[in-house]
């Protein structure tokens, strides 16, 4: 857009001296600082170091580190809650921030030990693949010989015995990936069939998950249910025509998605996601921006040392072989990580406090779905912290559960804060999209009604819808009607509005 055109738009735009246009929805209040100290020395130190190095919001640095640690330990143990239920240590994280917040750089730093392990696995994979191809060809030739030239007196039973003696086809080596960049259930399922049994989905394209094919109106319910089952640790199941039925037990999946606020709002305002329980399984964080404060500074030796200590500890954990079910190469059999009596009492006290606050008028009445899982979130997070400290641990100490409760309480505060922006009326959301189109795509200071339903968004394709959405923008002061009409793009129009420019 040329400077001349911008000047024209500003000159045409309605000026206002007394009162600016009103936001279409309430601004989200600032959240509480992330409790970095609850992460412990290794993880907390790493999060602080990444913050100093990258200068992204501290909460996103912490999310990346905690998600990476969860990936590292989730295959080793499950947490046994005091009520007798056993749950995975897997966790789903979502970091909400605008473009330019250096979100992906946080994952890059936190995942460096994981990426190093993947490089080692890739080297071994090349050698294993060569050997497997040779074994596979030898097996196929042996099978062909048995079937091709049976002896005259060979019976079906004899041939079957020969095939049984030959054994099953050699299994290929596992795909050497610990992280999966595709945040779709189909992509995850395909990978878990032939890849590692414990993986992390790390993506800075949360829109692929929220707005992708799997989340369209037809598939949304099925996809949400599938991700809920992943979080619950249930066997991964996929039934498709042509591919048949796939059932994959003993898998663990953690998730860290990063999304812009407008994209995250699509998920947060979806009642079906809330009713299905998907929202209650995610740990959201939407910190304030650091843009405008990230001035050049020296990365201190202390921070470099803390980051190196984190990487060394993570590499130690990742190098420990995962417990596999006997005879399987990618089906986990995690041990139970229990709570001692003192830790169990603390967990029950926290669960009772949460229950009390879910009552009518309680602190967490408005986020009952999330609050209902808050004790479990605390237990899972405590288990992760315990295994980062000692990967061979059999019990969770009280101090780890206390830290898990602090972290879970932070996430409850974020869930409450994000909920307070309320369920977004679809027409308000559509008005936001139209306003964005008017400011960024239209290129004129005036707009007519036909221009809106003929040339703007595909979802505003008729006059009736256009009038409803324009009315919303008019009531909020973003459009001002031109009495008597005006010329727009050389055509005389009856229903014309001036577009308000405000920042």
C-alpha positions as CSV (number, residue, x, y, z in Angstrom):
1,X,0.0,0.0,0.0
2,X,1.5,3.4,-1.0
3,X,2.0,6.3,1.3
4,X,-0.4,8.3,-0.8
5,X,-3.1,5.7,-0.3
6,X,-2.5,5.5,3.4
7,X,-2.8,9.3,3.7
8,X,-6.0,9.1,1.7
9,X,-7.5,6.5,4.1
10,X,-6.5,8.5,7.2
11,X,-8.0,11.7,5.7
12,X,-11.2,9.8,4.9
13,X,-11.3,8.0,8.2
14,X,-13.7,9.3,10.8
15,X,-11.9,11.4,13.4
16,X,-13.0,11.2,17.0
17,X,-12.0,13.6,19.8
18,X,-14.1,12.6,22.7
19,X,-14.2,8.8,22.8
20,X,-12.3,6.2,20.8
21,X,-14.0,3.1,19.5
22,X,-14.6,0.4,22.1
23,X,-12.9,-3.0,21.9
24,X,-15.2,-5.8,20.6
25,X,-14.2,-7.9,23.6
26,X,-12.7,-7.3,27.0
27,X,-8.9,-7.1,27.3
28,X,-7.4,-10.1,29.1
29,X,-5.9,-8.9,32.5
30,X,-2.3,-9.5,33.2
31,X,-1.5,-12.9,34.8
32,X,0.6,-13.8,37.8
33,X,4.3,-14.4,37.3
34,X,5.3,-18.0,36.5
35,X,6.5,-19.7,39.7
36,X,10.0,-20.6,38.3
37,X,11.3,-21.6,41.7
38,X,8.8,-24.5,41.7
39,X,10.6,-26.1,38.8
40,X,13.6,-26.9,40.9
41,X,17.3,-26.2,40.2
42,X,17.7,-27.9,36.9
43,X,14.5,-26.9,35.2
44,X,14.1,-23.5,37.0
45,X,17.7,-22.6,36.3
46,X,17.3,-23.5,32.6
47,X,14.1,-21.5,32.3
48,X,15.8,-18.4,33.8
49,X,18.8,-18.9,31.5
50,X,16.7,-19.2,28.4
51,X,14.9,-16.0,29.4
52,X,18.2,-14.2,29.8
53,X,19.4,-15.5,26.5
54,X,16.3,-15.2,24.3
55,X,14.3,-12.6,26.3
56,X,11.0,-14.3,25.5
57,X,8.3,-14.1,28.3
58,X,9.5,-16.2,31.3
59,X,6.4,-18.3,31.3
60,X,7.0,-19.5,27.7
61,X,10.6,-20.3,28.6
62,X,9.3,-22.3,31.5
63,X,6.6,-24.0,29.4
64,X,9.3,-25.2,26.9
65,X,11.6,-26.5,29.6
66,X,8.8,-28.3,31.5
67,X,7.4,-29.8,28.3
68,X,10.9,-31.1,27.3
69,X,11.4,-32.6,30.7
70,X,8.0,-34.3,30.6
71,X,8.9,-35.9,27.3
72,X,12.2,-37.1,28.8
73,X,10.6,-38.9,31.8
74,X,7.0,-39.8,30.7
75,X,8.0,-43.3,29.4
76,X,9.7,-44.4,32.6
77,X,6.8,-44.3,35.1
78,X,3.1,-43.5,35.7
79,X,1.9,-41.7,38.8
80,X,-0.3,-43.6,41.3
81,X,-2.7,-41.2,42.9
82,X,-3.8,-41.7,46.5
83,X,-7.3,-42.6,45.3
84,X,-5.9,-45.7,43.6
85,X,-5.9,-44.5,40.0
86,X,-2.7,-44.7,37.9
87,X,-2.2,-41.9,35.4
88,X,0.6,-41.1,32.8
89,X,3.0,-38.3,33.5
90,X,2.2,-36.9,30.0
91,X,1.1,-33.2,29.8
92,X,-0.4,-31.0,27.2
93,X,0.9,-27.4,27.2
94,X,-0.2,-24.4,25.1
95,X,1.7,-21.1,25.1
96,X,-0.2,-18.1,23.8
97,X,1.7,-15.1,22.4
98,X,1.8,-12.8,19.4
99,X,4.2,-13.0,16.5
100,X,7.7,-11.9,17.3
101,X,7.7,-13.2,20.9
102,X,10.5,-15.7,20.0
103,X,8.3,-18.6,21.0
104,X,10.0,-21.2,18.8
105,X,13.5,-20.1,20.0
106,X,12.4,-21.2,23.5
107,X,11.7,-24.7,22.3
108,X,14.9,-24.7,20.3
109,X,16.9,-24.1,23.5
110,X,14.9,-26.5,25.7
111,X,14.9,-29.3,23.2
112,X,18.7,-29.2,22.4
113,X,19.4,-32.4,24.5
114,X,16.5,-34.1,22.8
115,X,17.7,-33.1,19.3
116,X,21.2,-34.4,20.2
117,X,19.7,-37.7,21.1
118,X,17.8,-37.8,17.9
119,X,21.0,-37.3,16.0
120,X,22.5,-40.3,17.8
121,X,19.4,-42.4,17.0
122,X,19.6,-41.4,13.3
123,X,23.2,-42.6,13.0
124,X,22.3,-46.0,14.6
125,X,19.2,-46.1,12.4
126,X,21.2,-46.0,9.2
127,X,23.2,-49.1,10.2
128,X,20.2,-50.9,11.6
129,X,18.2,-50.2,8.4
130,X,20.9,-51.7,6.2
131,X,21.0,-54.9,8.3
132,X,17.2,-55.0,8.4
133,X,16.9,-54.8,4.7
134,X,19.3,-57.8,4.3
135,X,17.4,-59.8,6.9
136,X,14.1,-58.9,5.2
137,X,15.3,-60.0,1.8
138,X,16.7,-63.3,3.2
139,X,13.3,-63.9,5.0
140,X,11.3,-63.2,1.8
141,X,13.5,-65.6,-0.2
142,X,13.2,-68.3,2.5
143,X,9.4,-67.9,2.5
144,X,9.3,-67.9,-1.3
145,X,11.3,-71.2,-1.4
146,X,8.9,-72.8,1.1
147,X,5.8,-71.8,-0.9
148,X,7.3,-72.3,-4.4
149,X,8.6,-75.9,-4.3
150,X,7.0,-78.0,-1.6
151,X,7.8,-81.7,-1.8
152,X,5.2,-83.9,-3.4
153,X,4.2,-85.5,-0.1
154,X,4.1,-82.2,1.7
155,X,0.9,-81.5,3.3
156,X,-0.6,-78.1,4.2
157,X,0.3,-78.8,7.8
158,X,3.9,-79.4,6.8
159,X,4.1,-76.2,4.8
160,X,2.6,-74.3,7.7
161,X,5.2,-75.8,10.1
162,X,8.0,-74.7,7.8
163,X,6.6,-71.2,7.7
164,X,6.2,-71.1,11.4
165,X,9.8,-72.3,11.8
166,X,10.9,-69.4,9.5
167,X,9.2,-67.0,11.9
168,X,7.6,-63.6,11.4
169,X,9.0,-61.0,9.1
170,X,11.9,-59.0,10.7
171,X,10.6,-55.8,12.2
172,X,12.2,-52.6,10.8
173,X,14.2,-50.3,13.1
174,X,12.2,-47.6,14.8
175,X,12.0,-44.2,13.2
176,X,14.7,-42.1,15.0
177,X,12.4,-39.2,16.1
178,X,11.6,-38.2,19.6
179,X,9.6,-35.1,18.6
180,X,6.8,-34.9,16.1
181,X,6.2,-31.5,14.4
182,X,2.7,-32.4,13.1
183,X,0.1,-31.6,15.7
184,X,-2.6,-33.7,14.2
185,X,-4.0,-37.0,15.5
186,X,-3.5,-38.7,12.1
187,X,0.1,-37.6,12.0
188,X,0.8,-38.7,15.6
189,X,-0.9,-42.1,15.0
190,X,1.1,-42.8,11.8
191,X,4.3,-42.0,13.7
192,X,3.5,-44.1,16.8
193,X,3.0,-47.2,14.5
194,X,6.6,-47.3,13.4
195,X,8.4,-44.8,15.7
196,X,9.5,-44.4,19.3
197,X,6.8,-45.2,21.9
198,X,7.3,-42.0,23.9
199,X,7.2,-38.8,21.9
200,X,6.6,-35.1,22.2
201,X,4.6,-32.9,19.8
202,X,6.3,-29.6,19.7
203,X,4.9,-27.0,17.2
204,X,4.9,-23.3,16.9
205,X,2.0,-23.6,14.5
206,X,-0.8,-24.2,16.9
207,X,-3.2,-23.1,14.1
208,X,-2.5,-26.5,12.4
209,X,-4.0,-28.2,15.4
210,X,-6.8,-25.7,16.1
211,X,-7.8,-24.8,12.5
212,X,-6.6,-27.9,10.6
213,X,-8.7,-30.6,8.8
214,X,-8.9,-32.6,12.0
215,X,-10.7,-29.8,13.7
216,X,-13.3,-28.9,11.1
217,X,-16.9,-29.3,12.0
218,X,-17.1,-32.9,10.7
219,X,-14.0,-34.2,12.5
220,X,-13.8,-31.9,15.6
221,X,-15.6,-34.2,18.1
222,X,-13.6,-37.3,17.0
223,X,-10.2,-35.5,17.1
224,X,-10.9,-33.9,20.5
225,X,-11.8,-37.4,21.9
226,X,-8.7,-38.9,20.4
227,X,-6.5,-36.3,22.1
228,X,-8.3,-36.8,25.4
229,X,-7.5,-40.5,25.1
230,X,-3.8,-39.7,24.4
231,X,-3.7,-37.6,27.6
232,X,-5.4,-40.4,29.6
233,X,-2.8,-42.9,28.4
234,X,-5.4,-45.2,26.7
235,X,-4.3,-47.3,23.8
236,X,-4.2,-45.3,20.6
237,X,-7.0,-46.5,18.3
238,X,-7.6,-45.6,14.6
239,X,-10.2,-47.2,12.4
240,X,-10.1,-46.3,8.7
241,X,-11.4,-47.8,5.6
242,X,-8.6,-49.4,3.6
243,X,-6.1,-49.2,6.5
244,X,-8.0,-51.4,8.8
245,X,-8.0,-51.1,12.6
246,X,-4.9,-50.0,14.4
247,X,-4.6,-50.4,18.2
248,X,-1.4,-49.2,19.8
249,X,-1.0,-49.7,23.6
250,X,1.9,-48.6,25.7
251,X,2.4,-45.2,24.1
252,X,3.0,-41.8,25.8
253,X,2.6,-38.4,24.1
254,X,3.2,-35.0,25.5
255,X,2.4,-31.8,23.6
256,X,3.6,-28.2,23.5
257,X,1.7,-26.0,21.1
258,X,2.3,-22.3,20.5
259,X,-0.4,-20.1,19.2
260,X,-1.3,-16.5,18.6
261,X,-4.1,-15.1,20.7
262,X,-6.6,-14.9,17.9
263,X,-6.0,-18.6,17.0
264,X,-6.1,-19.7,20.7
265,X,-9.4,-17.9,21.1
266,X,-11.0,-20.2,18.6
267,X,-10.2,-23.1,20.9
268,X,-10.9,-21.4,24.1
269,X,-14.3,-20.2,23.1
270,X,-15.4,-23.5,21.7
271,X,-18.1,-25.0,23.9
272,X,-17.6,-28.5,22.5
273,X,-13.9,-28.5,23.4
274,X,-14.9,-27.5,27.0
275,X,-17.7,-30.1,27.2
276,X,-15.5,-32.9,25.7
277,X,-12.8,-32.2,28.3
278,X,-10.1,-31.2,25.9
279,X,-9.6,-27.7,27.5
280,X,-9.3,-29.2,31.0
281,X,-6.4,-31.3,29.8
282,X,-4.3,-28.4,28.5
283,X,-2.1,-26.2,30.7
284,X,-2.4,-22.8,29.2
285,X,-0.1,-19.8,29.6
286,X,-0.7,-16.3,28.1
287,X,2.0,-14.1,29.5
288,X,2.5,-10.4,28.9
289,X,4.7,-9.4,25.9
290,X,8.4,-8.6,26.3
291,X,8.6,-6.9,22.9
292,X,10.1,-3.4,23.4
293,X,12.2,-4.4,26.4
294,X,14.6,-6.9,24.8
295,X,17.7,-4.8,24.7
296,X,21.2,-6.2,24.0
297,X,22.9,-7.7,27.1
298,X,25.6,-10.2,27.9
299,X,24.7,-13.8,28.6
300,X,26.2,-14.3,32.0
301,X,28.5,-17.2,32.8
302,X,26.2,-18.3,35.6
303,X,23.3,-18.6,33.2
304,X,25.4,-20.5,30.7
305,X,26.5,-22.9,33.5
306,X,22.8,-23.4,34.5
307,X,21.8,-24.2,30.9
308,X,24.7,-26.6,30.6
309,X,23.7,-28.4,33.8
310,X,20.1,-28.7,32.5
311,X,21.4,-30.1,29.2
312,X,23.7,-32.6,30.9
313,X,20.9,-33.8,33.2
314,X,18.4,-34.2,30.3
315,X,21.0,-36.2,28.3
316,X,21.5,-38.5,31.2
317,X,17.7,-39.1,31.5
318,X,17.2,-39.6,27.8
319,X,20.0,-42.1,27.5
320,X,18.3,-44.4,30.1
321,X,16.5,-47.2,28.2
322,X,12.8,-47.1,28.5
323,X,11.0,-50.1,30.1
324,X,9.4,-52.2,27.4
325,X,6.8,-54.9,27.5
326,X,8.5,-58.3,27.0
327,X,9.0,-59.1,23.4
328,X,8.1,-55.6,22.2
329,X,10.3,-52.9,20.8
330,X,8.0,-49.9,21.0
331,X,5.3,-50.8,23.7
332,X,6.1,-49.3,27.0
333,X,5.5,-50.9,30.4
334,X,6.1,-48.0,32.9
335,X,6.5,-48.7,36.6
336,X,4.3,-47.1,39.2
337,X,5.4,-44.0,41.0
338,X,3.6,-43.8,44.3
339,X,3.1,-41.2,47.0
340,X,4.2,-41.9,50.6
341,X,1.7,-41.4,53.4
342,X,2.7,-37.8,54.1
343,X,2.6,-36.9,50.4
344,X,-0.7,-38.6,50.0
345,X,-2.3,-36.6,52.8
346,X,-1.1,-33.4,51.2
347,X,-2.6,-34.5,47.9
348,X,-6.0,-35.3,49.5
349,X,-6.0,-31.9,51.4
350,X,-5.4,-30.1,48.1
351,X,-8.1,-32.2,46.3
352,X,-10.6,-31.3,49.1
353,X,-9.7,-27.6,48.8
354,X,-10.2,-27.7,45.0
355,X,-13.5,-29.5,45.5
356,X,-14.7,-26.8,47.9
357,X,-13.7,-24.0,45.5
358,X,-15.7,-25.6,42.7
359,X,-19.0,-25.1,44.6
360,X,-21.4,-22.3,43.7
361,X,-19.7,-19.0,44.4
362,X,-16.3,-20.7,44.8
363,X,-13.0,-19.5,43.4
364,X,-13.1,-22.0,40.6
365,X,-16.8,-22.3,39.9
366,X,-16.3,-20.9,36.4
367,X,-13.6,-23.4,35.5
368,X,-15.0,-26.5,37.0
369,X,-13.9,-28.7,34.1
370,X,-10.3,-27.7,34.6
371,X,-10.4,-27.6,38.4
372,X,-11.8,-31.1,38.5
373,X,-8.5,-32.3,37.0
374,X,-6.4,-29.9,39.0
375,X,-5.3,-32.5,41.6
376,X,-4.3,-34.9,38.8
377,X,-2.3,-32.1,37.1
378,X,-0.5,-31.5,40.3
379,X,0.3,-35.2,40.7
380,X,1.6,-35.5,37.2
381,X,3.7,-32.4,37.5
382,X,5.1,-33.6,40.8
383,X,6.0,-37.0,39.2
384,X,7.9,-35.2,36.4
385,X,9.9,-33.2,39.0
386,X,10.6,-36.3,41.0
387,X,12.0,-38.2,38.0
388,X,14.1,-35.2,36.8
389,X,15.7,-35.3,40.3
390,X,16.0,-39.1,40.4
391,X,15.0,-41.1,37.3
392,X,15.0,-44.3,39.4
393,X,12.6,-42.9,42.1
394,X,9.8,-45.1,43.3
395,X,8.0,-42.5,45.4
396,X,7.1,-38.8,45.1
397,X,8.4,-36.8,48.1
398,X,6.2,-34.1,49.7
399,X,8.3,-31.2,48.4
400,X,7.8,-32.3,44.8
401,X,4.0,-32.5,45.3
402,X,4.1,-29.1,47.0
403,X,5.9,-27.7,43.9
404,X,3.4,-29.6,41.6
405,X,0.5,-27.9,43.5
406,X,2.2,-24.5,43.0
407,X,2.5,-25.1,39.3
408,X,-1.1,-26.4,39.0
409,X,-2.4,-23.4,40.9
410,X,-0.6,-21.1,38.5
411,X,-2.3,-22.9,35.5
412,X,-5.6,-22.7,37.3
413,X,-5.1,-18.9,37.5
414,X,-4.4,-18.8,33.8
415,X,-7.4,-20.9,33.0
416,X,-9.6,-18.6,35.1
417,X,-8.1,-15.5,33.6
418,X,-8.6,-16.7,30.0
419,X,-12.1,-17.9,30.9
420,X,-13.0,-14.4,32.1
421,X,-12.9,-13.1,28.6
422,X,-16.0,-15.2,28.2
423,X,-17.5,-17.3,25.5
424,X,-17.0,-15.3,22.3
425,X,-20.2,-14.9,20.4
426,X,-19.5,-16.2,16.8
427,X,-20.8,-12.9,15.4
428,X,-18.4,-10.9,17.6
429,X,-15.6,-13.1,16.2
430,X,-16.8,-12.5,12.7
431,X,-16.9,-8.7,13.4
432,X,-13.3,-8.9,14.5
433,X,-12.3,-10.7,11.3
434,X,-14.2,-8.1,9.2
435,X,-12.5,-5.2,11.0
436,X,-9.1,-6.8,10.5
437,X,-10.0,-7.2,6.7
438,X,-11.1,-3.5,6.5
439,X,-7.9,-2.3,8.1
440,X,-5.5,-4.5,6.3
441,X,-7.0,-5.5,3.0
442,X,-9.7,-3.1,1.9
443,X,-7.4,-0.1,1.2
444,X,-10.1,2.6,1.3
445,X,-11.5,4.9,3.9
446,X,-15.1,4.3,3.0
447,X,-17.0,1.0,2.6
448,X,-20.4,0.2,1.2
449,X,-22.8,-2.6,2.2
450,X,-22.5,-4.4,-1.2
451,X,-18.7,-4.2,-1.0
452,X,-18.9,-6.0,2.4
453,X,-21.0,-9.0,1.3
454,X,-19.6,-9.2,-2.3
455,X,-15.9,-8.6,-1.7
456,X,-15.0,-9.2,1.9
457,X,-15.0,-12.5,3.8
458,X,-16.5,-15.6,2.4
459,X,-18.5,-16.0,5.6
460,X,-20.3,-12.7,5.0
461,X,-21.8,-13.5,1.6
462,X,-25.3,-12.2,1.9
463,X,-26.9,-8.8,2.7
464,X,-28.6,-10.0,5.9
465,X,-25.4,-11.2,7.5
466,X,-23.5,-8.1,6.4
467,X,-26.1,-5.9,8.1
468,X,-25.8,-7.8,11.4
469,X,-22.0,-7.6,11.4
470,X,-21.8,-4.0,10.3
471,X,-24.2,-3.1,13.1
472,X,-21.8,-4.6,15.7
473,X,-18.9,-2.6,14.3
474,X,-21.1,0.5,14.2
475,X,-22.3,0.1,17.8
476,X,-18.7,-0.2,18.9
477,X,-17.6,2.9,17.0
478,X,-15.5,1.2,14.3
479,X,-17.8,2.2,11.5
480,X,-19.6,5.6,11.2
481,X,-22.5,5.8,8.8
482,X,-22.3,8.5,6.1
483,X,-25.7,10.2,6.0
484,X,-27.1,10.3,2.4
485,X,-24.5,7.9,1.1
486,X,-21.3,8.6,-0.9
487,X,-19.1,7.4,-3.7
488,X,-17.1,4.3,-3.1
489,X,-14.7,3.2,-5.8
490,X,-16.4,5.5,-8.3
491,X,-19.9,4.2,-7.7
492,X,-22.7,6.0,-5.9
493,X,-23.8,3.9,-2.9
494,X,-26.7,4.4,-0.5
495,X,-25.4,2.5,2.6
496,X,-21.9,3.8,3.2
497,X,-19.7,3.9,6.4
498,X,-16.4,5.6,7.2
499,X,-13.8,3.2,8.6
500,X,-12.3,4.4,11.9
501,X,-8.6,4.1,12.2
502,X,-7.4,3.9,15.8
503,X,-4.3,2.4,17.4
